[in-house]
Amino acid sequence: MMYGRATFRPDTIYYSPFTIYQLMIVELHAKSDVGRVRRGNEDNFLILDLTVNQAWTNSDGGEMPEPLRQFECGEKGVVLVVSDGMGGALAGDVASRMAVETVREMLVGSEAEEQETEGDEEKDLVDYLRHATVYANLAIHHRSQEDTRCSGMGATFTGAAIKGDLLDLVQVGDSRAYVIRGDQVKLATKDQSLVQQLVDVGQISESEAETHMFRNVILQALGAQSELTPVTGRLRIRRGDILLLCSDGLSGKLRAEDILRIVQSSKGDLAAAATSLIDEANERGGEDNITVVLALFAGDDLQEPKSERITIELPPMEEDATLGDTEQPAEPV
């Protein structure tokens, strides 16, 4: 053990004498568009800074709050969500709104409850997010049974829990998360859909899946059943990484390489990137609602990537629920 004068870095946040949190700057932008065919928007998103308890959803409307555009990721972390509702104009909007609002309320409540409870082992933020996702599923399911106007409604859910240099993903349905590192882009989630299952067993190819007649049939959604099994994945954030969450209104129109090209051409302007991505999806038909959440991670405390390889780590109990192109966590990222 070494004794002596501690060295305090101006770019590191010290919340207590025993806990050191890395300084990470998060720049965010979110945008949702009705598309060219639908009459209403059934998509929703959530941006939640738990350290200051500030949130913004698509339902809130208006411009993105200035404090959420760029800020230091505090000790409690950040949660980002995209949810795509289904079940008709009213029901789809209700389902996706319930998804993001329930998660927001549950996470803010969980943080307050944790502060009041002493002696308990601190849980990972992703544990709270996963629990909130399961609770949202029950809330939507019960609403669909009690209100005939909402019968059969459901919603996809792709959530990101960001704390320290860890990014945890929670996935239900076929909304997606992509990670861009340098000149590489990687799909970080795996669609829970019929066509993806057919691809997995070798019955159809990836290219055939893009035009398959059942490409919109998903195997799991919030509210569809009383029980839910979200799939999770984890990666280490590196300096300059960009996270993109989107509904299938975007991923169904743009390939990963299209997304990479558009984001890179925006030269770090996330608002311009989101607008260009949505414009391109609309140019290619815009049959569905289109939602994009972009996050850029910076800060001297974040490690530089040793390579542009992007590794997704899975918990041992979920090894059979592989997220696309998963690699061993021991590899450099």
N, C-alpha and C positions, 0 to 999 in steps of 0.2 A: 504494500500500500504506500502511496506517495503522499507526503504532507508538504504543505507550503502554500504559497499564494495561488489562488485559482485564477485562471485566465478567462475573462469574460469577453465574448465576442459581440460586437454591436449588431450582428446580423442573426443572432440567435435569441429566441424568446425564452425567458426563464420564469416559469409560473410558480415554482416553489423551490426550496433548497435542494430537493431530492429528484426533481423531474425536469429534464431538459427537452424542449420541443424544437424541432427544426423549423427555421423560418422558411415558409413557402408562400410565394405570391400566386394567387389564383386570379386569372382574368376570365370572365364569363360573358357569354351572350346566348340568349334563347329567342327563338322565333317560331311562330306557328302560323300556317296559312291554310285557308279552306280548300285551296286547289281550284281547278277549273270546272269541276262537275258537281261536287257535293253542294247542297244548299246550306248546310251547317257544318261547324267544326266539332268533331267528336274527340279530337286529340287534346291532351293537356300536358303540362310540364310543371316541375317544381324545382326551384332553386332555394336552398335553405342553408344559411350560415348559423350554425347552432351556437357559436360563441357569443353572438350578439342577438340571437333569436329573431333574425330578420329573414323573411321569406317572400317569394314572388311566384305566382302561378299564372298560367294563361287565363284562368277565370278572373283574376284580378284586373286584367286589361291594362291599358295605358302603357307608358314607357317603362323600361326596366329601371328600377331604383338605382340611383347613382352609386350608393355604397356597395351594391352587389356587382358592379361592373369589374372592379378590381380591388382586392383586399388581401390582407395577410390571413392565411388559414390558421385559426386559433386552436387552442388545446381541445376543444370539443368537436372540431371537424366540420365538414361540409357534406351535404347530401344533394344529389342531382337525380331527377327522375323524368322519364318520358312514359306516358301512358296513352294508349290508343283504345278508345271506347268502341263498343259494337253492340248491336241490338236495336238499331233504328235511330232516327234523328234525336228523339228525346232521351231514350234509354242509353245510347252510347255516350252522350254528353254527361249524363248523370253518373255513369259508371266511372269514366276517367276522372271526373271532378271528385267523386268520392274517394278514388284511389289516392290522388295527391293530397287532398285535404285531410284524410284519415291518417296518412303517413306523417304529414306535418304535425298534426295534433299529438299523435302518439310519441313522436320523437322529442318534441318540445316538452311534453309531459314526463317522458322517461328521464330526460336530463334533469328536470327539476326534482323528480323523485330521488334520483341518485344523489343529488346534493344533500338531501335531507337524511339520507341513510348512511350512517357511519359504520366502518368495519367490514363492509361488503367488498368482495373482489370486483375490481372495475371490469366491466364487460367491453368487448370490442364494439365499435360503432356499428359494424355490419350485423352484429347480433340483434341490436335494437332495430335496425332496418328490416331484417328478415322477420322479426316478430311483428313489426308494424305492417308488413306486407301480408302476413297470415291473417292479422286482425282485419285489414282492409278487405281481404277476400270474404271473410264472414259477414262483414257489414254489407257489402254489395250483394252477396248471395241472399241474405235475409230481406234486403230491400226488394230484390227481384221477385221474391215469393210473396211479399206483403202487398206490393203495388202492382196491379195488373198492367199499368202503363209501362212498367219497367221489366216485365216478364222476359226472361231469356237474355238480359243484358250481361255484359262482361267487359273486361278491359285487359289489355296487355300491360306489362310492367317491366321496365328496365331501369334499375336504380344503381347509383354509384355512391358508396360511402368513402369519403376521402379524409384521412387523418394521418398526420406525419407524412411519411413518404409512401404510404400504403393506399392503394386503390382497390376496394372490394366491390364486386358487381353482384347484383341480385337480379335474376332473370325469370320472367314468366311470360310465355307467348313468343311473338316474333318481332317485337321492336328490337332494336340492336344497339350495341356499343362497339365503336371502332377506336383504335389507338393509333396515332400517327407519331412516328419517331424518325426524324430525318427524312429520308426518301422512302421509308417503308410505312405501309398501312396494314393493320391486322384487324380482322373481325374478332372481337374479344368475347362475344357471346355466341350461343348456338341456338338457332330457331327451334322452338318446341312446336314443330309443325309436321303435318303428314308428309309433305314432300321431302323435308329434311330426313325423316325416318326412312323414306324410300331411298334417298341418297346414301344413307348410312349402311343400308343392307345391300347396296349395289344394284338396285333395280332400275334406277335412273341416274343420269349424270347431272352434274351441277348445272350445265347449260340447259338440259331438259327441264330441270326444276324451275328455271326462271319463267317458263311459259306453260307449265303444267296446269291442267284445268283445276286441280285441287290445291294450288299454291297458297290460297288464302285460308285453308283449313288448319286451325291450330289445335294442338292437343291439350293445352292448359291455358286457362285465363282466370283472372280474378273474378269471382262471382259465379263461375260456371258450376262449381261443386262446393260442398261445405269443407272439403279437405284440399290442401294445396301443398305442393312440394317445390318451393323455389330452388333454383340452381344457382350456386355461387362460384365465383372465381376471384383470384387475387393477382395483382401485379405490383411491382415496385415502380414508383414514379421516378422518372429521370428528368433532368433539366431540359426544358424545351418540349416535353411531351404534350400532345394535344389529344384530349378525349372528345369524342363525338357520340352523343346519344341521338337516336332518331326513330321515328315511326316508319312503318313500311311504305308510307307514301313517298319517302325519300329512297330507302334501300331497295324498293321494288322498281325504281326507275334508274338508279345510278349504281354502277359497279364500284367496287372498292377503289380501283385505279382512277375512276372519275372523281370520286370524293377527294382522293389525295391530290389530284391535279388542281381542282378548284380551290381547295384550302391553301395549297402552296402558292397559287397565283394571287391569293389575297394578301400575301406577305405580312402575316401576323395580325391583320385587321379582321377580328372575329365577326363583327357585324357585317362587313362586306362578304365574308365567306358564307355566313348563314343565308344572306340574301341571294348570293349567286347559286348556292346549292338548291334553294327553293325555286328560283327562277328556272334552273335547268330541269328540275323535276316537272315543273309546269309545262315547259317547252316540249317535254316528251309525253305529254298527255294530261298530267295533273288530275287523274281520275279520283285520287284519294286526298284526304287531308295530309299535310306535310308539316312535320315538327322537327326542329333541330335544336340541340343544346350543345354548345361548344365550350370547352375549358382548356386554357393554356396554363401550364405550370412552369414557374420560374423561381429563382432564388439561389443565392450562392451556397446555401446549405445542401441543396439537392445535388446528388451525384451526377456527373456527366455520364452518359451512356458509354459503356465499354465497346459496344457495337450497336447496330441498329436492330438487332434481333430482339423481339418482344416475346416475353415468356409469361404465360398464364399459369398460375399455380392453383391446384384444386385441393380442397380438404380431403383426407383419406376416405371418408365415408361417401364421397361423391365421385370417386374415380371412374365409376361406370357411366357417369353423366358428363362425358368429356365436352368441354368447350372447344370449338374448332381449333385444330392444329396446336393442341396443348403440348408443352414441352416440360422437361424435368426442371424443377426449381433450382437445382444446383448450378445450372448454366448461367454464365454472365448475362446481365440484362442492361 
